[in-house]
């Protein structure tokens, strides 16, 4: 009898592990996939409309959130309780739009690998906004851990020639050696990111700051028990507001966007399929994040989040083959280690 119960428990444990593993794979593939497709559409495909692209993402999130929550009951529906709560969500939606649009604009000018390196500094901006907006103080060790987070990006951002004769490390397609070959040029070495673009960097750092600001603002605005919403319900209410906000902005700032999109669709037969897939992935990234959060611990989620950025960094280099330098990789590594240290100190000094 006990043997049967033990076997049943073991089978249930394996089933749960397989389910959580599947969710993590979906989360990783959705997050990384939407970033790579954004880059491909905006930089390599001629679809230079980051605001309209964000609006497509929000439209998909609005429709699929309704289907998931109202029809499929993936999460219980949390109705809005007041006009005041609606205005708070509308404010969050606009900040959220700013962060996503900024990130998409930066992908037109920066490689995904560098975009991920800058995005890893989110904890720094979160700590700064939390300090000034909520007067929340962390232990001094926690703030000390943020130094390498910022220092790593500063190191990775430098792009001036340093000295001849030391070698620039490039990743290019070549003889089959895991699909890649390392080429070393002995003419020059570049400090940091070879594809650095100032405007792209400004948009990327602004998007990262806006993402952190939205996170802190959400904690401030929806702090009462009666107004708290889970991430799926928050997305359900924010998405339609975002669409209404982005539509006039896209039409004003990206004139002829509809005409040019239709023209691109006629010219490239896979254009519409890629756009639909990209928009669906944007929602899938949010859904899988919600489910992974629900079925794992905060520590596991933190570790997975740190690893996800590193995986995206490597995969983007393999696909887009943008040049990278030893100094640039070192800078990103320092940033990631700083993020890990920051998370660990926050956990220990609560």
C-alpha angles and dihedrals in degrees: 000000000000089000090055092048091048091050091049091049091049091049091049091049092051090048092052092047091051091048094050091045090053090051091051091050090049091048093050095044093046095047096043093038095055092049093049093045090048089054093046094050096042100041110019104030102047094244095134099172109107094166093051089045090054089049089054089052092050092047090054090047091051094051098040093043089057091049093047098046106029100033107023096032093221086154129011114263113250109201121214112256104198146010087247091059090049091054090051091052090047089055091050090048093056092048089047090052091051092053095048095044091048091051092049092048090052090055089064090064107024133056116250091244093060091041088058092047092055091043089057088071091072092108090059093056091042091055092048094049092044089052094054101032102041100018086233112163124204128199113278089245089061092054090045089058089060092065095079090043090064097031092057093056091045089054093045092048098058111106109172121120108259110188138335122247101031102097139249116236112223131178110215136158109266143129112355107275102138087322092299142077128201114233120192118200113200096199103080145355123214123212108230129330114014091196095050114152118183098212091045090049092050091050091046095050090045091052090049091050091047090051090053091045091052090051093053093040090053090055090050099044099039098037100119117090092237094056102041115117130189116242094260095053091043089054090047091058099035097050100065090045089051091051092051090049096045099044097071091037091054093047092050100040097034104040117192089016093140094048093046092045091053090048091051089048090056092046096047114040094201094050097099093043091053092047092050092045091048092051092047090050090053089060093040089056090057094043094048091046089054092049095045089050090050096049102038137051124263090249092053090048091051093050092046091049092053092048092047092062091050092049091050089049093055097040092050091054091050093050104037095028094213113173116261131187134217089243092050093051090046091052092051091047090053090051093050092048088050091052090050091049091047092052092047094049091048089053094048099042100045 
